[in-house]
Amino acid sequence: MTSDFDNQGRLGVVGCGLMGRGIAQIAVQGGIPVILHDSRPGAAEEAREAIAATLDKLAAKGKLAAQDVSDAVARLAVAATLADLAPCGTVVEAIVERLDAKQSLFRELEAVVGADCILATNTSSLSVTAIAAACRAPGRVAGFHFFSPVPLMKIVEVIAGPLTDASVADRLVDIARRMGHAPVRASDTPGFIVNHAGRGYLTESLRLLGENVAAHAELDRILRDAAGFRMGPFELLDLTGLDVSQPVMESIYDQYYQEPRFRPSPLARQRLAAGLLGRKSGRGFYAYEDGKKQDIPGPPVPVPARADVAVWLDAADAAAFPAVDALLDALLAALGAARDRGARPAAGSLCLVLPVGQDATGAAVAAGLDPARTVALDPLFLAGRRTLMTTPLTAPAVRDAAHALFAADGTPVSVVRDSAGLICQRVVATIVNIGADIAQQGIATPADIDQAVTLGLGYPRGPLALGDALGAATVMRILDGLFDTYRDPRYRPSPWLRRRALLGVSLLTPDN
């Protein structure tokens, strides 16, 4: 049976490295005939054999039927020259990430393929518009950005530049669906959706490390356990490699004319210069032996000098966080600890504050508390791991008593130095704010932003859904607190976030 796609010709894939092979594999599995080409002699045939071997392994594991493998491999052809791509209705390039190379390839392809053939670039960081500008017919050019490993990462960004014909993006969406991937549409802006939205997690975590708020391993533990991220930011940087991540961070920062929200960290640049790339170099933020990360254990739970410390919570905090107040009551009772309910803390009581967007010092001073007896608890991220924060003057005995108390039921506890917004609040609010601004700029729809991020980055929720989970007004409060502390425009709220917080509606609410 001849499909609509077959009527438009075959899919050409130029560049037979890891990305090109992955694209070709999912295409033939989706019933699309593919012609492979690579400028290196023999590379296309090697790719065909490698794809066939991969499909055979899937069949051996019971994930594909033998007939499906045979049919898929039969759809793979090899082109000795670019001229052999003439029958293709779409050509996807997955060559070296250099603007001049991609422009040159597309100019050559225009002399070969038909007038209605789509030229799609798998670029992750270059301007689709700049690539198209070198072509005689820029309207046929669009971005078709897959993620590695392509068969497992079920997301593809379809990027339209200002010159891209609408029908081109529509056809790429159809092709992506036939490949079994979820297409999300984006306009041609630096980082598109996924790499753009991913700036908050890494850059804010690096900023926390640069402020000496906590060690990298502790930050990883907090963001994994309390905020629900699959990998800590420094584990992720080691996995991708600083030689890949740092240039992307710098590129997006520069392409946005030094937008403060995307400001990279000098720490990462320094570590890149030192060759501390991560897993690939055997040492990054962590050490690796035979490719396996060497874990850094957290500090042990201290044995406090006193076990009968009472906890006093400011009435304003208790009123602002009634659920946390009730949780504390139940937790203290379960641990056999006392609750100091006096109007002011008794002489031996531990003073507990629950800052949102504020630091422990500011919360202690605002409540008129002794900073030596004050410890902060993150009230917004209590599941999985509890985060405590000290003032610069918190007595070690008070810090240890709080750590032991909140870890007594077996829940892990992290104790960090003073920071506006603690750890999870800062990082999540930054992610939400960047996601909201992607929506504000009209780069993608709210739904596509969240789908792209959850599938492309593996976050527990998309940035806008993360904001809804906290509440837009709460995210605003965190960002306002950060801005008040740092006076850094990095933390200015997006208009998209501010308006929806004022209206009390979901951050996924599109403009009419």
C-alpha positions, 0 to 999 in steps of 0.5 A: 500500500502506498502512503501519503508520505511515500507519495512525497518521496523518501526521507534522506538523512545526511550525517551517519553519526549517533544522531543520524543513525537514531533518526533513521532507525525511528523512521524505518520503524515508523514505515518511512523509507530512508536513504542514508548519506555521509561524506565519509566513504563507507560511513553510510553502509556502516550506519545501515549495518549498525541500525540492522544490528540494533533492531536485531537486538530489540527482536532478541529481547522480544521488543520487535517482531522478526518480520518488523525488523526485516521490513524496517531494514528493507526500507534502509538504502545508502546513497553514494552521492548527494545526487542519490537523494533526489527522490527524497521529499524531506532531507534531515541533516545531522552533520557537524554543528557548524553554520558554514557546513550546514549552509553549504550542505543545504545549498548543494542539496537545493541543486539536487532535490525537488522544489517541494523537498523539505530541508530540515536541520537537526541543529541544537544551537544554531539559528535556523534562520541563518541556515535558511538565509543561505538557500535560494528557497528559505521557506522550505527550511525548518528545524527538526531537533531530536535528542540523544539517544533518539530512539529513547528520547521521544521528543522532537522540536519542530522549529519555524523561522520567520521565512519557513512556510507553514506547510513545512512545519505541518509536514514535519509534525506529521513525520515526527508522529509517524516516527513515534515521537511527540512533536512540539512547535517552537519559533527560531530563538536561541535554545528553542524550548528545551535548551532554553528552559534548561538554563534555570536548573544548571545556572542557579545550582552553579550560583548556589555552589558559587555562594558556598551555600552547600557542597555540590553533592549536598545540592544534588541530594536536595534537588533529587530527594526534595524537589524530585529531579531525576538527577542532581545538577552536578551529576547531570553536568558530569554526564553531559560533560562540561565541554558540551554544557559550558559552551551551550550556557555561554552561547545562549547567554551571548545570543540573548545579549547577556540576559541575566537569567542565563548568566553562566558561572565562572566556576564551570568555566574554570573547571572546563579549563582544568579538564574536569569534564565529568564522566568522560575524563574520569573526574568532574564534580565527582570522581569516576572509576571504570565509568562509575560515579564515586558517591560522596556520603552526606554528613552523619546525623549529629548526637545533640548535647541536649535531647529535650530541646523545645521548638518555638515557631513564630505565630506569623509563620504558623498562620502562613503555613497551617499545613506545616504547623500541623505537620510540625505538631504531629512530628514533634509529638511523634519524636517526643519533642516539645512545642514552645507556644509562648508569645516569645521563645523561652530561654532554651527553645530552638527558634524555627522560621519558615522563609519563602524567598527570604534567608534565615537572617532576614527572617530572624531579624524580622521576627526579633529572634536571637540569630544564634538560636534560629534555624530555618526550615523549607516549608515548601519542600518537605517530602523526601528530604528536609532542608534546614538553613542556619544564620551566620551566627547560629550556634553549632549546638542549636544546628546539631539539635535541629538536625538530629530532631528533624532526622529522628524519624529516618527522613534525611536532612540537609543543613545548608548555609544562609541563602535567600530562598534556600535551595529548592525554592531558588532553583524551582522558581528560576525554572518556572520564571524562565518557562513563563517567559518562554510562553510570554515571548510566544516561542511555544504554547504553554502545553508544548513548553511543559511537554518538551521539558518533561520529555526532553529534560526528565523534570518531574513536571514542566516548568509551568506545572511546577509553578502551578504546584507551588502557586504562581503567587508563591513563585512571585514571592520567592522571586521578589525575595531573591530580588530584594536580597541580590538586587539582580535583574536575574530574578525579575518575574516574567510578565506572564507569571505576574499577570497570572499570579494577580488573576489567580489562574494557572500558568498554563492559561494561554492568552486569548 
